[in-house]
Amino acid sequence: MARITRTTKRGLVLLSALTVTGLALAGCSGGAGSAEESGDTLKLWHYESADSAMGKAWNEAIKVFEEETGATVEFEEKSFEQIQKTASQVLDTDAAPDLMEFNKGNATAGFLASTGLITDISDAVDEYGWADKLAPSLQTTAKYSEDGVMGGDAWYGIPNYGEFVGVYYNQDAFEAAGLEIPTTYDEFVSVLDAFVAQGITPLAEAGAEYPLGQLWYQLALSNGDRQFVNDYQLYENPVDWQGDTLTTATTTLKEYVDKGYIASDVSSIKAEDAGVAFINGTAPIFVSGSWWYGRFVNEATGFDWTMTAFPGADLSLGSSGNLWVVPENAANKELAYQFIDITMRPEIQAIIGNNGGVPVAADPADITDEKSAELISTFNGILDQDGLSFYPDWPAPGFYDVIVQELQGLVTGVQDVKTTNANLGEQYDEGTAEFR
């Protein structure tokens, strides 16, 4: 499923083509063409599949936009990888779109902002009132400093959906095991022990891709606070990689494997395999993102299931969804702003919400699907306590691959907790040095 594949790259660095070519192109080309030259056409790129929540909502937005403006939308379907690899090669040319979906984070949207390839849209934000529709933690990923660090003063994008990592539970498996869905972390561990005692490996996990690293970061968040997040993600203070927060997280993850909560071969398992293990009922618990929700609604139909925030935690992985960004060389910026505004309307937000997505500005009364309402309620609960804490690989270019590699070394026994954290810290410090 395309959505899951993209998630393995969530918060990832820009690939070499984006980094190198983007820098080379940033000052090479002329300004945007005039509306007269391009006609009343909005050139739009995004990579959401037509049957996804966002794809359905944005297709409707295209119809509304064309009806209200009289302009035509020239939509080009791009894959996530196409946009990541080639964006900087075209953004400073006449081939640039007027509006495109792009990954949020310092190494992605932040990089484009810092090199002048996308537009500071702060004036449009004020004009349309978009800030009023976005919670503070959602705004963080849309605003960047001149160095491309999120949480800055200038708006470079607008999200119209969100995402978060929680815990999926197979309710039938819990009932068969005589267990209750946990509401505290101690209860969560007790449930894991109970399943192991019954010969069941409780956690679907994947160490060859993102899920294991996200579990590790959630364990850190459960032992950390907002200042830890600000230090780790926004470089406010140095991160202590041998301190209690990260040492506890890494130690606990190793214990999860040693105690049989996670399969011993987790280092070779991919995200798709972990998700399928939950879908087919092999594993009763899966710690992962809301991006799986719609798929589980369609495919995990052999049992009742639910999703909650990670038990006992005030902080959760998550953020806004990807951003609408307007290239600096866009021919029709005003049309782009009009389209963004339509995607923020309650009726478009409701389409996202009723199809397994997580809208950021929906009217709760418009969410008629019971399962979707459950998901959105969980997300809103996290927002209400300012709990979104982003993703572990975001701070530094290439850090995603570092996390995967180092945690594989940990769970296979190649290295201990102290060495794992030292290696992670060395690469983190090297990757973030220019921002600190």
Contacts in CASP RR format, 6 or more apart in sequence:
PFRMAT RR
TARGET T0000
AUTHOR 0000-0000-0000
METHOD contacts of the structure
MODEL  1
MARITRTTKRGLVLLSALTVTGLALAGCSGGAGSAEESGDTLKLWHYESA
DSAMGKAWNEAIKVFEEETGATVEFEEKSFEQIQKTASQVLDTDAAPDLM
EFNKGNATAGFLASTGLITDISDAVDEYGWADKLAPSLQTTAKYSEDGVM
GGDAWYGIPNYGEFVGVYYNQDAFEAAGLEIPTTYDEFVSVLDAFVAQGI
TPLAEAGAEYPLGQLWYQLALSNGDRQFVNDYQLYENPVDWQGDTLTTAT
TTLKEYVDKGYIASDVSSIKAEDAGVAFINGTAPIFVSGSWWYGRFVNEA
TGFDWTMTAFPGADLSLGSSGNLWVVPENAANKELAYQFIDITMRPEIQA
IIGNNGGVPVAADPADITDEKSAELISTFNGILDQDGLSFYPDWPAPGFY
DVIVQELQGLVTGVQDVKTTNANLGEQYDEGTAEFR
1 272 0 8 1.000
1 295 0 8 1.000
2 47 0 8 1.000
2 49 0 8 1.000
2 52 0 8 1.000
2 79 0 8 1.000
2 80 0 8 1.000
3 49 0 8 1.000
3 52 0 8 1.000
3 291 0 8 1.000
3 295 0 8 1.000
4 271 0 8 1.000
4 272 0 8 1.000
4 275 0 8 1.000
4 291 0 8 1.000
4 292 0 8 1.000
4 295 0 8 1.000
5 80 0 8 1.000
6 47 0 8 1.000
6 80 0 8 1.000
7 210 0 8 1.000
7 271 0 8 1.000
7 289 0 8 1.000
7 291 0 8 1.000
8 209 0 8 1.000
8 210 0 8 1.000
8 271 0 8 1.000
9 80 0 8 1.000
9 81 0 8 1.000
9 84 0 8 1.000
9 103 0 8 1.000
9 400 0 8 1.000
10 103 0 8 1.000
10 210 0 8 1.000
10 391 0 8 1.000
10 393 0 8 1.000
11 103 0 8 1.000
11 104 0 8 1.000
11 105 0 8 1.000
11 107 0 8 1.000
11 108 0 8 1.000
11 391 0 8 1.000
11 393 0 8 1.000
11 394 0 8 1.000
11 400 0 8 1.000
12 84 0 8 1.000
12 103 0 8 1.000
12 107 0 8 1.000
12 108 0 8 1.000
12 393 0 8 1.000
12 398 0 8 1.000
12 400 0 8 1.000
13 19 0 8 1.000
13 107 0 8 1.000
13 108 0 8 1.000
13 396 0 8 1.000
13 397 0 8 1.000
13 398 0 8 1.000
13 399 0 8 1.000
13 400 0 8 1.000
14 84 0 8 1.000
14 88 0 8 1.000
14 107 0 8 1.000
14 108 0 8 1.000
14 111 0 8 1.000
14 397 0 8 1.000
15 84 0 8 1.000
15 85 0 8 1.000
17 85 0 8 1.000
17 86 0 8 1.000
17 88 0 8 1.000
17 89 0 8 1.000
18 84 0 8 1.000
18 85 0 8 1.000
18 87 0 8 1.000
18 88 0 8 1.000
18 111 0 8 1.000
19 88 0 8 1.000
19 111 0 8 1.000
19 397 0 8 1.000
21 88 0 8 1.000
21 89 0 8 1.000
22 88 0 8 1.000
22 89 0 8 1.000
22 91 0 8 1.000
22 92 0 8 1.000
22 115 0 8 1.000
22 117 0 8 1.000
23 115 0 8 1.000
25 88 0 8 1.000
25 89 0 8 1.000
25 91 0 8 1.000
25 92 0 8 1.000
25 93 0 8 1.000
25 117 0 8 1.000
26 92 0 8 1.000
26 115 0 8 1.000
26 116 0 8 1.000
26 117 0 8 1.000
27 92 0 8 1.000
28 92 0 8 1.000
29 92 0 8 1.000
29 93 0 8 1.000
29 329 0 8 1.000
30 92 0 8 1.000
30 329 0 8 1.000
31 328 0 8 1.000
31 329 0 8 1.000
32 96 0 8 1.000
32 328 0 8 1.000
32 329 0 8 1.000
32 330 0 8 1.000
32 331 0 8 1.000
32 333 0 8 1.000
33 94 0 8 1.000
33 329 0 8 1.000
33 331 0 8 1.000
34 331 0 8 1.000
35 331 0 8 1.000
35 332 0 8 1.000
35 334 0 8 1.000
37 331 0 8 1.000
38 331 0 8 1.000
38 332 0 8 1.000
39 332 0 8 1.000
40 69 0 8 1.000
40 70 0 8 1.000
40 71 0 8 1.000
40 72 0 8 1.000
40 332 0 8 1.000
40 335 0 8 1.000
41 71 0 8 1.000
41 72 0 8 1.000
41 73 0 8 1.000
41 74 0 8 1.000
41 332 0 8 1.000
41 335 0 8 1.000
42 65 0 8 1.000
42 71 0 8 1.000
42 72 0 8 1.000
42 73 0 8 1.000
42 74 0 8 1.000
42 98 0 8 1.000
42 99 0 8 1.000
42 332 0 8 1.000
42 335 0 8 1.000
42 336 0 8 1.000
42 339 0 8 1.000
43 74 0 8 1.000
43 76 0 8 1.000
43 96 0 8 1.000
43 97 0 8 1.000
43 98 0 8 1.000
43 99 0 8 1.000
43 330 0 8 1.000
43 331 0 8 1.000
43 332 0 8 1.000
44 62 0 8 1.000
44 73 0 8 1.000
44 74 0 8 1.000
44 75 0 8 1.000
44 76 0 8 1.000
44 97 0 8 1.000
44 98 0 8 1.000
44 99 0 8 1.000
44 100 0 8 1.000
44 339 0 8 1.000
45 75 0 8 1.000
45 76 0 8 1.000
45 78 0 8 1.000
45 83 0 8 1.000
45 97 0 8 1.000
45 99 0 8 1.000
45 100 0 8 1.000
45 101 0 8 1.000
46 54 0 8 1.000
46 55 0 8 1.000
46 58 0 8 1.000
46 75 0 8 1.000
46 77 0 8 1.000
46 78 0 8 1.000
46 100 0 8 1.000
46 101 0 8 1.000
47 77 0 8 1.000
47 78 0 8 1.000
47 79 0 8 1.000
47 80 0 8 1.000
47 82 0 8 1.000
47 83 0 8 1.000
47 101 0 8 1.000
48 54 0 8 1.000
48 55 0 8 1.000
48 58 0 8 1.000
48 101 0 8 1.000
49 55 0 8 1.000
50 56 0 8 1.000
50 59 0 8 1.000
52 355 0 8 1.000
53 161 0 8 1.000
53 294 0 8 1.000
53 351 0 8 1.000
53 352 0 8 1.000
53 353 0 8 1.000
53 355 0 8 1.000
53 356 0 8 1.000
53 357 0 8 1.000
54 161 0 8 1.000
54 352 0 8 1.000
54 357 0 8 1.000
56 351 0 8 1.000
56 352 0 8 1.000
56 355 0 8 1.000
57 343 0 8 1.000
57 348 0 8 1.000
57 349 0 8 1.000
57 351 0 8 1.000
57 352 0 8 1.000
57 355 0 8 1.000
58 343 0 8 1.000
58 348 0 8 1.000
60 348 0 8 1.000
60 351 0 8 1.000
61 339 0 8 1.000
61 342 0 8 1.000
61 343 0 8 1.000
61 348 0 8 1.000
62 73 0 8 1.000
62 75 0 8 1.000
62 339 0 8 1.000
64 342 0 8 1.000
64 345 0 8 1.000
64 348 0 8 1.000
65 71 0 8 1.000
65 73 0 8 1.000
65 338 0 8 1.000
65 339 0 8 1.000
65 342 0 8 1.000
66 72 0 8 1.000
66 73 0 8 1.000
68 338 0 8 1.000
68 342 0 8 1.000
69 335 0 8 1.000
69 338 0 8 1.000
71 332 0 8 1.000
71 335 0 8 1.000
73 339 0 8 1.000
76 97 0 8 1.000
78 100 0 8 1.000
80 103 0 8 1.000
83 100 0 8 1.000
83 101 0 8 1.000
83 102 0 8 1.000
84 103 0 8 1.000
84 108 0 8 1.000
87 100 0 8 1.000
87 102 0 8 1.000
87 112 0 8 1.000
87 117 0 8 1.000
88 112 0 8 1.000
88 115 0 8 1.000
88 117 0 8 1.000
90 96 0 8 1.000
91 112 0 8 1.000
91 117 0 8 1.000
91 118 0 8 1.000
91 327 0 8 1.000
91 328 0 8 1.000
91 329 0 8 1.000
92 117 0 8 1.000
92 328 0 8 1.000
92 329 0 8 1.000
93 329 0 8 1.000
94 329 0 8 1.000
96 327 0 8 1.000
96 329 0 8 1.000
96 330 0 8 1.000
96 331 0 8 1.000
97 327 0 8 1.000
97 330 0 8 1.000
98 326 0 8 1.000
98 327 0 8 1.000
98 330 0 8 1.000
98 331 0 8 1.000
98 332 0 8 1.000
98 333 0 8 1.000
98 335 0 8 1.000
98 336 0 8 1.000
99 324 0 8 1.000
99 325 0 8 1.000
99 326 0 8 1.000
99 330 0 8 1.000
99 335 0 8 1.000
99 336 0 8 1.000
99 339 0 8 1.000
99 340 0 8 1.000
100 324 0 8 1.000
100 325 0 8 1.000
100 327 0 8 1.000
101 322 0 8 1.000
101 323 0 8 1.000
101 324 0 8 1.000
101 325 0 8 1.000
102 108 0 8 1.000
102 109 0 8 1.000
102 112 0 8 1.000
102 118 0 8 1.000
102 322 0 8 1.000
102 323 0 8 1.000
102 325 0 8 1.000
103 109 0 8 1.000
103 322 0 8 1.000
103 323 0 8 1.000
104 141 0 8 1.000
104 142 0 8 1.000
104 150 0 8 1.000
104 159 0 8 1.000
104 319 0 8 1.000
104 320 0 8 1.000
104 321 0 8 1.000
104 322 0 8 1.000
104 323 0 8 1.000
105 141 0 8 1.000
105 150 0 8 1.000
105 394 0 8 1.000
106 144 0 8 1.000
106 148 0 8 1.000
106 149 0 8 1.000
106 150 0 8 1.000
106 394 0 8 1.000
106 395 0 8 1.000
106 435 0 8 1.000
107 394 0 8 1.000
107 396 0 8 1.000
107 397 0 8 1.000
107 398 0 8 1.000
109 118 0 8 1.000
109 141 0 8 1.000
109 144 0 8 1.000
109 150 0 8 1.000
109 156 0 8 1.000
109 157 0 8 1.000
109 323 0 8 1.000
109 325 0 8 1.000
110 144 0 8 1.000
110 148 0 8 1.000
110 149 0 8 1.000
110 150 0 8 1.000
110 156 0 8 1.000
111 148 0 8 1.000
112 118 0 8 1.000
112 156 0 8 1.000
112 325 0 8 1.000
113 120 0 8 1.000
113 144 0 8 1.000
113 148 0 8 1.000
113 154 0 8 1.000
113 156 0 8 1.000
114 144 0 8 1.000
114 146 0 8 1.000
114 147 0 8 1.000
114 148 0 8 1.000
116 328 0 8 1.000
117 327 0 8 1.000
117 328 0 8 1.000
118 156 0 8 1.000
118 157 0 8 1.000
118 325 0 8 1.000
118 326 0 8 1.000
118 327 0 8 1.000
118 328 0 8 1.000
119 156 0 8 1.000
119 325 0 8 1.000
119 326 0 8 1.000
119 327 0 8 1.000
119 328 0 8 1.000
119 330 0 8 1.000
119 333 0 8 1.000
120 154 0 8 1.000
120 155 0 8 1.000
120 156 0 8 1.000
121 155 0 8 1.000
121 156 0 8 1.000
121 157 0 8 1.000
121 158 0 8 1.000
121 326 0 8 1.000
121 337 0 8 1.000
122 154 0 8 1.000
122 155 0 8 1.000
124 130 0 8 1.000
124 155 0 8 1.000
124 337 0 8 1.000
124 340 0 8 1.000
125 131 0 8 1.000
125 155 0 8 1.000
125 158 0 8 1.000
127 337 0 8 1.000
128 337 0 8 1.000
128 340 0 8 1.000
128 341 0 8 1.000
128 344 0 8 1.000
130 158 0 8 1.000
130 340 0 8 1.000
130 341 0 8 1.000
130 344 0 8 1.000
131 139 0 8 1.000
131 155 0 8 1.000
133 344 0 8 1.000
133 360 0 8 1.000
133 361 0 8 1.000
134 142 0 8 1.000
134 158 0 8 1.000
134 159 0 8 1.000
134 320 0 8 1.000
134 360 0 8 1.000
134 361 0 8 1.000
135 360 0 8 1.000
135 383 0 8 1.000
135 386 0 8 1.000
135 388 0 8 1.000
136 386 0 8 1.000
137 319 0 8 1.000
137 383 0 8 1.000
137 386 0 8 1.000
137 387 0 8 1.000
137 388 0 8 1.000
137 389 0 8 1.000
138 159 0 8 1.000
138 162 0 8 1.000
138 319 0 8 1.000
138 320 0 8 1.000
138 360 0 8 1.000
138 383 0 8 1.000
138 388 0 8 1.000
139 151 0 8 1.000
140 150 0 8 1.000
140 151 0 8 1.000
140 319 0 8 1.000
140 390 0 8 1.000
141 150 0 8 1.000
141 151 0 8 1.000
141 159 0 8 1.000
141 319 0 8 1.000
141 320 0 8 1.000
141 321 0 8 1.000
141 323 0 8 1.000
141 390 0 8 1.000
142 155 0 8 1.000
142 156 0 8 1.000
142 157 0 8 1.000
142 158 0 8 1.000
142 159 0 8 1.000
142 320 0 8 1.000
142 323 0 8 1.000
143 150 0 8 1.000
143 151 0 8 1.000
143 152 0 8 1.000
143 153 0 8 1.000
143 154 0 8 1.000
143 155 0 8 1.000
143 156 0 8 1.000
144 150 0 8 1.000
144 151 0 8 1.000
144 152 0 8 1.000
144 154 0 8 1.000
144 156 0 8 1.000
145 151 0 8 1.000
145 152 0 8 1.000
145 153 0 8 1.000
145 154 0 8 1.000
146 154 0 8 1.000
147 434 0 8 1.000
147 435 0 8 1.000
149 234 0 8 1.000
149 235 0 8 1.000
149 435 0 8 1.000
150 233 0 8 1.000
150 234 0 8 1.000
151 234 0 8 1.000
156 323 0 8 1.000
156 325 0 8 1.000
157 323 0 8 1.000
157 324 0 8 1.000
157 325 0 8 1.000
157 326 0 8 1.000
158 323 0 8 1.000
158 324 0 8 1.000
158 340 0 8 1.000
158 344 0 8 1.000
159 320 0 8 1.000
159 321 0 8 1.000
159 322 0 8 1.000
159 323 0 8 1.000
159 324 0 8 1.000
159 360 0 8 1.000
160 324 0 8 1.000
160 340 0 8 1.000
160 343 0 8 1.000
160 344 0 8 1.000
160 348 0 8 1.000
160 349 0 8 1.000
160 352 0 8 1.000
160 359 0 8 1.000
160 360 0 8 1.000
160 361 0 8 1.000
161 320 0 8 1.000
161 321 0 8 1.000
161 352 0 8 1.000
161 357 0 8 1.000
161 358 0 8 1.000
161 359 0 8 1.000
161 360 0 8 1.000
162 290 0 8 1.000
162 318 0 8 1.000
162 319 0 8 1.000
162 320 0 8 1.000
162 321 0 8 1.000
162 357 0 8 1.000
162 358 0 8 1.000
162 359 0 8 1.000
162 360 0 8 1.000
162 379 0 8 1.000
163 289 0 8 1.000
163 290 0 8 1.000
163 291 0 8 1.000
163 318 0 8 1.000
163 319 0 8 1.000
163 320 0 8 1.000
163 321 0 8 1.000
163 358 0 8 1.000
164 289 0 8 1.000
164 290 0 8 1.000
164 309 0 8 1.000
164 316 0 8 1.000
164 317 0 8 1.000
164 318 0 8 1.000
164 319 0 8 1.000
164 358 0 8 1.000
164 378 0 8 1.000
164 379 0 8 1.000
164 382 0 8 1.000
164 388 0 8 1.000
165 214 0 8 1.000
165 218 0 8 1.000
165 287 0 8 1.000
165 288 0 8 1.000
165 289 0 8 1.000
165 290 0 8 1.000
165 310 0 8 1.000
165 316 0 8 1.000
165 317 0 8 1.000
165 318 0 8 1.000
166 218 0 8 1.000
166 287 0 8 1.000
166 288 0 8 1.000
166 289 0 8 1.000
166 290 0 8 1.000
166 307 0 8 1.000
166 308 0 8 1.000
166 309 0 8 1.000
166 310 0 8 1.000
166 316 0 8 1.000
166 317 0 8 1.000
166 378 0 8 1.000
167 188 0 8 1.000
167 285 0 8 1.000
167 286 0 8 1.000
167 287 0 8 1.000
167 307 0 8 1.000
167 308 0 8 1.000
167 309 0 8 1.000
167 310 0 8 1.000
167 311 0 8 1.000
168 278 0 8 1.000
168 285 0 8 1.000
168 286 0 8 1.000
168 287 0 8 1.000
168 288 0 8 1.000
168 292 0 8 1.000
168 296 0 8 1.000
168 305 0 8 1.000
168 306 0 8 1.000
168 307 0 8 1.000
169 181 0 8 1.000
169 284 0 8 1.000
169 285 0 8 1.000
169 305 0 8 1.000
169 306 0 8 1.000
169 307 0 8 1.000
169 308 0 8 1.000
170 278 0 8 1.000
170 281 0 8 1.000
170 283 0 8 1.000
170 284 0 8 1.000
170 285 0 8 1.000
170 303 0 8 1.000
170 304 0 8 1.000
170 305 0 8 1.000
171 181 0 8 1.000
171 303 0 8 1.000
171 304 0 8 1.000
171 305 0 8 1.000
171 306 0 8 1.000
172 302 0 8 1.000
172 303 0 8 1.000
172 304 0 8 1.000
172 305 0 8 1.000
173 200 0 8 1.000
173 281 0 8 1.000
173 284 0 8 1.000
173 303 0 8 1.000
174 180 0 8 1.000
174 181 0 8 1.000
174 191 0 8 1.000
174 284 0 8 1.000
177 194 0 8 1.000
177 195 0 8 1.000
177 198 0 8 1.000
177 200 0 8 1.000
177 284 0 8 1.000
179 191 0 8 1.000
179 194 0 8 1.000
179 195 0 8 1.000
180 187 0 8 1.000
180 191 0 8 1.000
181 306 0 8 1.000
181 308 0 8 1.000
182 188 0 8 1.000
182 190 0 8 1.000
182 191 0 8 1.000
182 311 0 8 1.000
183 311 0 8 1.000
183 312 0 8 1.000
184 311 0 8 1.000
184 312 0 8 1.000
185 222 0 8 1.000
185 311 0 8 1.000
185 312 0 8 1.000
185 313 0 8 1.000
187 311 0 8 1.000
188 311 0 8 1.000
188 312 0 8 1.000
191 202 0 8 1.000
191 285 0 8 1.000
192 202 0 8 1.000
192 203 0 8 1.000
192 256 0 8 1.000
192 259 0 8 1.000
192 261 0 8 1.000
192 285 0 8 1.000
193 259 0 8 1.000
195 201 0 8 1.000
195 202 0 8 1.000
195 284 0 8 1.000
195 285 0 8 1.000
196 202 0 8 1.000
196 259 0 8 1.000
196 260 0 8 1.000
196 261 0 8 1.000
200 283 0 8 1.000
200 284 0 8 1.000
201 260 0 8 1.000
201 261 0 8 1.000
201 262 0 8 1.000
201 263 0 8 1.000
201 283 0 8 1.000
202 261 0 8 1.000
202 283 0 8 1.000
202 284 0 8 1.000
202 285 0 8 1.000
203 215 0 8 1.000
203 256 0 8 1.000
203 261 0 8 1.000
203 262 0 8 1.000
203 283 0 8 1.000
203 285 0 8 1.000
203 286 0 8 1.000
203 287 0 8 1.000
204 274 0 8 1.000
204 275 0 8 1.000
204 277 0 8 1.000
204 278 0 8 1.000
204 282 0 8 1.000
204 283 0 8 1.000
204 285 0 8 1.000
204 286 0 8 1.000
205 211 0 8 1.000
205 212 0 8 1.000
205 215 0 8 1.000
205 262 0 8 1.000
205 263 0 8 1.000
205 266 0 8 1.000
205 269 0 8 1.000
205 274 0 8 1.000
205 287 0 8 1.000
206 212 0 8 1.000
206 266 0 8 1.000
206 269 0 8 1.000
206 270 0 8 1.000
206 271 0 8 1.000
206 273 0 8 1.000
206 274 0 8 1.000
206 275 0 8 1.000
207 213 0 8 1.000
207 266 0 8 1.000
207 267 0 8 1.000
207 268 0 8 1.000
207 269 0 8 1.000
207 270 0 8 1.000
207 404 0 8 1.000
207 407 0 8 1.000
207 408 0 8 1.000
207 411 0 8 1.000
208 267 0 8 1.000
208 268 0 8 1.000
208 269 0 8 1.000
208 270 0 8 1.000
208 404 0 8 1.000
208 408 0 8 1.000
209 270 0 8 1.000
209 271 0 8 1.000
209 404 0 8 1.000
210 271 0 8 1.000
210 393 0 8 1.000
210 400 0 8 1.000
210 404 0 8 1.000
211 271 0 8 1.000
211 274 0 8 1.000
211 287 0 8 1.000
211 288 0 8 1.000
212 253 0 8 1.000
212 266 0 8 1.000
212 404 0 8 1.000
212 407 0 8 1.000
212 411 0 8 1.000
213 392 0 8 1.000
213 403 0 8 1.000
213 404 0 8 1.000
213 407 0 8 1.000
214 287 0 8 1.000
214 288 0 8 1.000
214 289 0 8 1.000
214 317 0 8 1.000
214 391 0 8 1.000
214 392 0 8 1.000
215 253 0 8 1.000
215 256 0 8 1.000
215 287 0 8 1.000
216 249 0 8 1.000
216 250 0 8 1.000
216 253 0 8 1.000
216 392 0 8 1.000
216 403 0 8 1.000
216 407 0 8 1.000
217 249 0 8 1.000
217 317 0 8 1.000
217 391 0 8 1.000
217 392 0 8 1.000
218 287 0 8 1.000
218 310 0 8 1.000
218 313 0 8 1.000
218 316 0 8 1.000
218 317 0 8 1.000
219 248 0 8 1.000
219 249 0 8 1.000
219 252 0 8 1.000
219 253 0 8 1.000
220 228 0 8 1.000
220 245 0 8 1.000
220 246 0 8 1.000
220 248 0 8 1.000
220 249 0 8 1.000
221 228 0 8 1.000
221 229 0 8 1.000
221 310 0 8 1.000
221 313 0 8 1.000
221 315 0 8 1.000
221 316 0 8 1.000
221 317 0 8 1.000
221 389 0 8 1.000
222 310 0 8 1.000
222 312 0 8 1.000
222 313 0 8 1.000
222 315 0 8 1.000
223 244 0 8 1.000
223 245 0 8 1.000
223 248 0 8 1.000
223 249 0 8 1.000
224 245 0 8 1.000
224 315 0 8 1.000
225 314 0 8 1.000
225 315 0 8 1.000
226 315 0 8 1.000
226 386 0 8 1.000
227 236 0 8 1.000
227 237 0 8 1.000
228 245 0 8 1.000
229 315 0 8 1.000
229 389 0 8 1.000
229 390 0 8 1.000
230 236 0 8 1.000
230 237 0 8 1.000
231 237 0 8 1.000
231 238 0 8 1.000
231 239 0 8 1.000
232 239 0 8 1.000
232 395 0 8 1.000
233 389 0 8 1.000
233 390 0 8 1.000
233 394 0 8 1.000
233 395 0 8 1.000
235 395 0 8 1.000
235 432 0 8 1.000
235 435 0 8 1.000
235 436 0 8 1.000
238 436 0 8 1.000
239 246 0 8 1.000
239 425 0 8 1.000
239 428 0 8 1.000
240 246 0 8 1.000
241 421 0 8 1.000
241 422 0 8 1.000
241 424 0 8 1.000
241 425 0 8 1.000
241 428 0 8 1.000
242 418 0 8 1.000
242 421 0 8 1.000
242 422 0 8 1.000
246 421 0 8 1.000
246 424 0 8 1.000
247 417 0 8 1.000
247 418 0 8 1.000
247 421 0 8 1.000
250 410 0 8 1.000
250 417 0 8 1.000
250 420 0 8 1.000
250 421 0 8 1.000
251 417 0 8 1.000
253 407 0 8 1.000
253 410 0 8 1.000
253 411 0 8 1.000
254 410 0 8 1.000
254 411 0 8 1.000
254 417 0 8 1.000
256 262 0 8 1.000
257 264 0 8 1.000
257 266 0 8 1.000
257 411 0 8 1.000
262 411 0 8 1.000
263 269 0 8 1.000
266 411 0 8 1.000
267 408 0 8 1.000
267 409 0 8 1.000
267 411 0 8 1.000
267 412 0 8 1.000
271 288 0 8 1.000
274 283 0 8 1.000
274 286 0 8 1.000
274 288 0 8 1.000
275 286 0 8 1.000
275 288 0 8 1.000
275 292 0 8 1.000
277 283 0 8 1.000
277 286 0 8 1.000
278 284 0 8 1.000
278 285 0 8 1.000
278 286 0 8 1.000
278 296 0 8 1.000
278 300 0 8 1.000
279 295 0 8 1.000
279 296 0 8 1.000
279 299 0 8 1.000
279 300 0 8 1.000
281 300 0 8 1.000
281 303 0 8 1.000
286 292 0 8 1.000
287 310 0 8 1.000
289 317 0 8 1.000
290 307 0 8 1.000
290 357 0 8 1.000
290 358 0 8 1.000
290 375 0 8 1.000
290 379 0 8 1.000
293 307 0 8 1.000
293 356 0 8 1.000
293 357 0 8 1.000
293 371 0 8 1.000
293 375 0 8 1.000
294 355 0 8 1.000
294 356 0 8 1.000
294 357 0 8 1.000
296 305 0 8 1.000
297 356 0 8 1.000
297 371 0 8 1.000
306 374 0 8 1.000
307 374 0 8 1.000
307 375 0 8 1.000
307 378 0 8 1.000
308 378 0 8 1.000
309 316 0 8 1.000
309 378 0 8 1.000
309 381 0 8 1.000
309 382 0 8 1.000
310 316 0 8 1.000
314 385 0 8 1.000
314 387 0 8 1.000
315 387 0 8 1.000
315 389 0 8 1.000
316 382 0 8 1.000
316 387 0 8 1.000
316 388 0 8 1.000
316 389 0 8 1.000
317 388 0 8 1.000
317 389 0 8 1.000
317 390 0 8 1.000
317 391 0 8 1.000
317 392 0 8 1.000
318 382 0 8 1.000
318 388 0 8 1.000
318 389 0 8 1.000
318 390 0 8 1.000
318 391 0 8 1.000
319 388 0 8 1.000
319 390 0 8 1.000
319 391 0 8 1.000
320 360 0 8 1.000
324 336 0 8 1.000
324 339 0 8 1.000
324 340 0 8 1.000
324 343 0 8 1.000
326 333 0 8 1.000
326 336 0 8 1.000
326 337 0 8 1.000
330 336 0 8 1.000
342 348 0 8 1.000
343 349 0 8 1.000
344 360 0 8 1.000
344 361 0 8 1.000
346 361 0 8 1.000
346 362 0 8 1.000
346 363 0 8 1.000
346 366 0 8 1.000
347 366 0 8 1.000
349 359 0 8 1.000
349 360 0 8 1.000
349 361 0 8 1.000
349 362 0 8 1.000
349 363 0 8 1.000
349 366 0 8 1.000
350 359 0 8 1.000
350 362 0 8 1.000
350 363 0 8 1.000
350 366 0 8 1.000
350 367 0 8 1.000
352 358 0 8 1.000
352 359 0 8 1.000
352 362 0 8 1.000
353 359 0 8 1.000
353 362 0 8 1.000
353 367 0 8 1.000
353 369 0 8 1.000
353 372 0 8 1.000
353 375 0 8 1.000
353 376 0 8 1.000
354 366 0 8 1.000
354 367 0 8 1.000
354 368 0 8 1.000
354 369 0 8 1.000
354 372 0 8 1.000
355 369 0 8 1.000
355 372 0 8 1.000
356 369 0 8 1.000
356 371 0 8 1.000
356 372 0 8 1.000
356 375 0 8 1.000
357 372 0 8 1.000
357 375 0 8 1.000
357 376 0 8 1.000
358 375 0 8 1.000
358 376 0 8 1.000
358 379 0 8 1.000
359 376 0 8 1.000
362 376 0 8 1.000
364 373 0 8 1.000
364 376 0 8 1.000
367 373 0 8 1.000
367 376 0 8 1.000
382 388 0 8 1.000
392 399 0 8 1.000
392 403 0 8 1.000
393 399 0 8 1.000
393 400 0 8 1.000
393 402 0 8 1.000
393 403 0 8 1.000
395 428 0 8 1.000
395 431 0 8 1.000
395 432 0 8 1.000
396 402 0 8 1.000
396 427 0 8 1.000
396 428 0 8 1.000
396 430 0 8 1.000
396 431 0 8 1.000
396 432 0 8 1.000
397 431 0 8 1.000
398 431 0 8 1.000
399 427 0 8 1.000
399 428 0 8 1.000
399 431 0 8 1.000
402 423 0 8 1.000
402 424 0 8 1.000
402 427 0 8 1.000
402 428 0 8 1.000
403 424 0 8 1.000
406 415 0 8 1.000
406 420 0 8 1.000
406 423 0 8 1.000
406 424 0 8 1.000
407 420 0 8 1.000
408 414 0 8 1.000
409 415 0 8 1.000
409 420 0 8 1.000
410 416 0 8 1.000
410 417 0 8 1.000
410 420 0 8 1.000
415 423 0 8 1.000
END
